[in-house]
Amino acid sequence: MDHFLYRDGVLHAEDVPIPEIAASVGTPFYVYSTATLLRHYHLFNDALDGTDHLVCYAMKAASNQAILKTLAQAGAGMDVVSGGEYLRAKAVGVPGDRIVFSGVGKTAAEIRLALEGGIRQFNVESEPEMEVLNATALSMGVVAPITIRVNPDVDAKTHAKIATGKSENKFGIPIARTREVYAMAAAMPGLDVIGIDVHIGSQLTDLAPFELAYQKVAELTELLRAEGHDIRRLDLGGGLGIPYTRDNQAPPLPSDYGALVKRTLGHLGCEIEIEPGRLIAGNAGLMVSEVIYVKSGEDRDFLIIDGAMNDLIRPAMYEAYHDIVPVVEADPGAEQVKFDIVGPVCESGDTFAKERMMPPVAAGELVAFRSAGAYGAVMSSEYNSRPLIPEVLVQKDQFAVIRRRPTFDEMINRDTIPEWL
C-alpha cells in the first residue's frame, strides 16, 4: 500500500496534488510520502514484536537526510555502507550505537571514523578487513564490536546483479570456512565477536531462500556456541521485495517474514537485526516527469519525456519495471496506446519501457513512475550535464523541497581549469 492515489481524476501524494508540486519545483522530480515511509517501517517493527530486535534502515535505498530523520524519529537504526552514509546518519542525530556498518570495502579511514563516532557493530566481510579493523582498534585503545558475514551459498532467485548470497558473489565468508575465521577473530584483542551476519540478496519475492539461509544460521549459531563463541546477535540483512506493478503477485508480507524469523531463529535467544531498505522506501516515492514530445516512428510511437536514465537508472541497469501512469487520470474506457517511453539522453539505453500499453498522453502532460523511492535519487548522476533533480517530501497537505535542483552555473562551476589552460 502507498499514499499516491487519484482524487477527482488527479494523482495526489497524500493530500497534495502532484501538479501543484510540479508547478512549484519543475520537472522531473522525486516525491516521497511520509505516511508510506512510516507505515512500512512500522510493518517491519511490528512483525518482530515479542523479540529483542532493531530495524536498521538500509540507507543505500534512499539517503536524503529528511527521510533518515523521519525514520530515526520513529525508532529506526541505520545500516550504512560508507563513511559518507555514516556521517549522514550522524548528521540527523542517529547515535552510534544504532548504526551498523556493512560493506565489503571499508577503508581504514572509514573504520577509524566509525570507532571515533561510535558504532553498534561492523559486519566484517573478509579476513583482511578483520586484520585492519583489529589493528585500527588497538591503535585507538578501543575494542570493535563485530559480526562476521557468512555467505550461505543460497540462491535468492532474484536478478543476478542484486544477488549476494551465492558462492560466486563477492560478499561474506564462505560458510565452509566459518569456524576457522571465527577462531581467528576470537584471537584478536581489538575485536569483540558478538554475532553472525547474513544477507542473500534484494527484491526477494519468496520466503523459501530466507528459510534455507536462516536454518543454516541457526545450525551455525549452535556450532559456534559449542566452540566457545558468545553469539548473541544475528543480523539477517534485508531483501524482502516490493510489488512493482499493480497486477502482479504480491511478495510476502513483513508479518509473514517476521513469523519465519521467529520460527527458525527464535529459540536461540539472540537479538535480531534486520536491514530493510527497498520495502521501506520503494513504494514511498514517485518520479514525476513531463512529456516533451510524442513522436511517431516507423513501427512504433515514442513518448519522449524530460526524465532520463541519469535520473532513474534502474531500467537501464537492471531491466527494472516501473508502472508509469498519467498524473491526470484517463477517462474510463480510454483506448490504450502502445509506446516506447524514452528520455532525452544520447543513449539507446535511455529507455524506460518498450511497447508499454497506457492511456494516450500529449506533450506537456505529466506522467509518474511508481515505486521509484528506492535506488532512484541515490543512483542518479549529472550525465549529459543534466542537473540532479529535486526531491520533495510530503506530509499530509504540506510539501517541502528536501534537495533542490542545482543551477547550471553551480554544476559547471564545480570544475576547476588548470592554470596552464
C-alpha positions, 0 to 999 in steps of 0.5 A, spaced: 500 500 500 502 507 498 499 514 499 499 516 491 492 515 489 487 519 484 482 524 487 477 527 482 481 524 476 488 527 479 494 523 482 495 526 489 501 524 494 497 524 500 493 530 500 497 534 495 496 534 488 502 532 484 501 538 479 501 543 484 508 540 486 510 540 479 508 547 478 512 549 484 519 545 483 519 543 475 520 537 472 522 531 473 522 530 480 522 525 486 516 525 491 516 521 497 510 520 502 511 520 509 505 516 511 508 510 506 515 511 509 512 510 516 507 505 515 512 500 512 517 501 517 512 500 522 510 493 518 517 491 519 517 493 527 511 490 528 512 483 525 518 482 530 514 484 536 515 479 542 523 479 540 529 483 542 530 486 535 532 493 531 530 495 524 536 498 521 534 502 515 538 500 509 540 507 507 543 505 500 535 505 498 534 512 499 539 517 503 536 524 503 537 526 510 529 528 511 527 521 510 533 518 515 530 523 520 523 521 519 525 514 520 530 515 526 524 519 529 520 513 529 525 508 532 529 506 526 537 504 526 541 505 520 545 500 516 550 504 512 555 502 507 560 508 507 563 513 511 559 518 507 552 514 509 555 514 516 556 521 517 549 522 514 546 518 519 550 522 524 548 528 521 540 527 523 542 525 530 542 517 529 547 515 535 552 510 534 550 505 537 544 504 532 548 504 526 551 498 523 556 498 518 556 493 512 560 493 506 565 489 503 570 495 502 571 499 508 577 503 508 581 504 514 579 511 514 572 509 514 573 504 520 577 509 524 571 514 523 566 509 525 570 507 532 571 515 533 563 516 532 561 510 535 558 504 532 553 498 534 557 493 530 561 492 523 559 486 519 566 484 517 566 481 510 573 478 509 579 476 513 583 482 511 578 487 513 578 483 520 586 484 520 585 492 519 579 493 523 583 489 529 589 493 528 585 500 527 582 498 534 588 497 538 591 503 535 585 507 538 585 503 545 578 501 543 575 494 542 570 493 535 564 490 536 563 485 530 559 480 526 562 476 521 558 475 514 557 468 512 555 467 505 550 461 505 551 459 498 543 460 497 540 462 491 535 468 492 532 467 485 532 474 484 536 478 478 543 476 478 546 483 479 542 484 486 544 477 488 549 476 494 548 470 497 551 465 492 558 462 492 560 466 486 558 473 489 563 477 492 560 478 499 561 474 506 565 468 508 564 462 505 560 458 510 565 452 509 570 456 512 566 459 518 569 456 524 576 457 522 575 465 521 571 465 527 577 462 531 581 467 528 577 473 530 576 470 537 584 471 537 584 478 536 584 483 542 581 489 538 575 485 536 569 483 540 565 477 536 558 478 538 554 475 532 553 472 525 551 476 519 547 474 513 544 477 507 542 473 500 540 478 496 534 484 494 527 484 491 526 477 494 519 475 492 519 468 496 520 466 503 523 459 501 531 462 500 530 466 507 528 459 510 534 455 507 539 461 509 536 462 516 536 454 518 543 454 516 544 460 521 541 457 526 545 450 525 551 455 525 549 459 531 549 452 535 556 450 532 559 456 534 556 456 541 559 449 542 566 452 540 566 457 545 563 463 541 558 468 545 553 469 539 548 473 541 546 477 535 544 475 528 543 480 523 539 477 517 540 483 512 534 485 508 531 483 501 524 482 502 521 485 495 516 490 493 510 489 488 512 493 482 506 493 478 499 493 480 497 486 477 502 482 479 503 477 485 504 480 491 511 478 495 510 476 502 508 480 507 513 483 513 508 479 518 509 473 514 517 474 514 517 476 521 513 469 523 519 465 519 524 469 523 521 467 529 520 460 527 527 458 525 531 463 529 527 464 535 529 459 540 536 461 540 535 467 544 539 472 540 537 479 538 535 480 531 537 485 526 534 486 520 536 491 514 530 493 510 531 498 505 527 497 498 520 495 502 521 501 506 522 506 501 520 503 494 513 504 494 514 511 498 516 515 492 514 517 485 518 520 479 514 525 476 516 527 469 513 531 463 512 529 456 516 533 451 514 530 445 510 524 442 513 522 436 511 517 431 516 512 428 516 507 423 513 501 427 512 504 433 510 511 437 515 514 442 513 518 448 519 522 449 519 525 456 524 530 460 526 524 465 532 520 463 536 514 465 541 519 469 535 520 473 532 513 474 537 508 472 534 502 474 531 500 467 537 501 464 541 497 469 537 492 471 531 491 466 527 494 472 519 495 471 516 501 473 508 502 472 508 509 469 501 512 469 498 519 467 498 524 473 491 526 470 487 520 470 484 517 463 477 517 462 474 510 463 474 506 457 480 510 454 483 506 448 490 504 450 496 506 446 502 502 445 509 506 446 516 506 447 517 511 453 524 514 452 528 520 455 532 525 452 539 522 453 544 520 447 543 513 449 539 507 446 539 505 453 535 511 455 529 507 455 524 506 460 519 501 457 518 498 450 511 497 447 508 499 454 500 499 453 497 506 457 492 511 456 494 516 450 498 522 453 500 529 449 506 533 450 506 537 456 502 532 460 505 529 466 506 522 467 509 518 474 513 512 475 511 508 481 515 505 486 521 509 484 523 511 492 528 506 492 535 506 488 532 512 484 535 519 487 541 515 490 543 512 483 542 518 479 548 522 476 549 529 472 550 525 465 549 529 459 550 535 464 543 534 466 542 537 473 540 532 479 533 533 480 529 535 486 526 531 491 520 533 495 517 530 501 510 530 503 506 530 509 499 530 509 497 537 505 504 540 506 510 539 501 517 541 502 523 541 497 528 536 501 534 537 495 533 542 490 535 542 483 542 545 482 543 551 477 547 550 471 552 555 473 553 551 480 554 544 476 559 547 471 562 551 476 564 545 480 570 544 475 576 547 476 581 549 469 588 548 470 592 554 470 596 552 464 589 552 460 
